[in-house]
Amino acid sequence: MVTKKTETSTALSNWLDKHDMLERFHISARTLLTWRKLGLSCAKVKGKLYFKDTDVEVFLHDHLLNTRVA
């Protein structure tokens, strides 16, 4: 049987907070704000921003990886 704490930990492991985003992608807070303005979705819980890992992957693929000049 899975405990509630384990379920919560598993569910939250798919989410990155603002600090995780800044560290993982080596970006500034301003760059993260720009990404949000460009369409990166996030959830705000008790004043803290969270980004779903799959949403981040799709955003990076659509907005950053496809903008390379050949």
Secondary structure, DSSP 8 states (H G I E B T S, - for coil): ---HHHHHHHHHTTEEEHHHHHHHHT--HHHHHHHHHTT---EEETTEEEEEHHHHHHHIIIIIGGG---
